Amino acid sequence: MVACTPHPGLGTVTYAHAAIDLATCKPPTGIVVVLHSLQPTVRAQHGSQTILYKGKVVLRVPESYKNAPAGNPGPIALTELSPNRKWVLYAIDPLGSSSLAADGETLRAIRVTGGRSYTVGFGLLYDDYRTWCGNTLVMTAGGDRIAVHAKRLIATGPPDWKARTLVPDSARSFGSVTCSPDGKSVVAQEQPNSIDANFFHTHWRLVRINLDGSMTQLTHPPAHHADESPTFAGGVLYFVRSEKGNGKLYALQRGKLVGPLLSLGYSLGFYGHQNWPYTVTR
């Protein structure tokens, strides 16, 4: 972090293991406590992999190593628990291939008590490509590692995990997504659909999408800029506006653009996807 402009009332930003109070542009004087909840784990042994939750078997996947050194169907990749802690979301890395996984994986869901697995959706399983709005999971779906190519938003959830497309418009692509505080809408990155694989040719803007599919544009980034990694804290929408991989933190407060608040330095990203790892506490 190389530059900060004081903005009282917008909280504390944690980025790259450092915390900055946006009111003073100095480290906060209080103590920041992070609580880690109990999460599922994967136990790997020759011939199988097992998802465990609270010490009990949720799912066991047998593997063959005859034609795949990393195992077939491949190692299990855990993602998260549902908010009610009744479902485990996971994927299986095909043949242990990072290259195949980079073009998408199938997200699945299974009850923590075991039983049937359900298909949630296929896509790039970045953490910022999923958000929960109550019992509804909104996910950025679609294969291909190019972030701006043919990515749609789907809404799904337990118990049947039947997905529907939020915005049925193939001319648009969507990226990082976060649920609004009211739980009735999401804010997502959006731009025209493209096959341009240049990491810095994205022109993401932020849009609000109600769960009925209606959409409103929120930000208007300048040419050659992208608005990325939206998140809410204290009712304020924060995001990073980047240019050629150099990011600055902004806020959208009561519809008014505030910032730049903080320079976050440089990030290469991956085929147009950036997940700026900042958090805001208020």
ZIJO-V155604 format. One record per backbone hydrogen bond with DSSP energy under -0.5 kcal/mol. NH is the residue of the N-H (numbers start at 1). CO is the residue of the C=O. Records with the same first field share a line. If there is no record, write none. Layout:
NH->CO ; CO
This chain:
2->263
5->261
7->22
10->7
12->281
13->20
14->279
15->13 ; 18
16->277
18->15
20->13
21->26
22->11 ; 20
24->21
25->21
26->21
33->31
35->33
37->35
41->52
43->50
44->42
45->48
48->45
49->61
50->43
51->59
52->41 ; 50
53->56
56->53
58->51
59->51
61->49
62->60
63->47
64->72
71->68
72->64
77->91
78->76
79->89
80->89
82->87
85->82
88->110
89->80
90->108
91->77
93->75 ; 91
95->73
96->93
97->94
98->96
101->97
102->98
103->100
104->101
105->123
107->105 ; 121
108->90
109->118
110->88
111->116
112->86
114->111
118->109
120->107
121->107
123->105
124->142
125->123
126->124
129->126
130->127
131->138
133->136
134->132
136->133
137->156
138->131 ; 136
139->137 ; 154
140->129
141->139 ; 152
142->122
144->103
147->145 ; 271
149->146
150->148
152->141 ; 150
154->139
155->164
156->137
161->157
163->161
164->155
166->153
167->153
168->166
169->167
172->169
173->191
174->151
175->189
177->128
178->187
180->185
183->180
186->209
187->178
188->207
189->176
190->205
191->173
193->171
194->148
197->195
201->198
205->190
207->188
208->216
209->186
210->214
211->184
213->210
216->208
218->206
219->206
225->222
226->242
227->204
228->226 ; 240
231->238
233->236
236->233
237->252
238->231 ; 236
239->250
240->228
241->248
242->226 ; 240
243->246
246->243
247->245 ; 265
248->241
249->262
250->239
251->258
252->237
253->251 ; 256
254->252
256->253
258->251
261->249
262->249
263->3
264->247
265->247
267->245
270->273
273->270
274->272
278->276
279->14
281->12
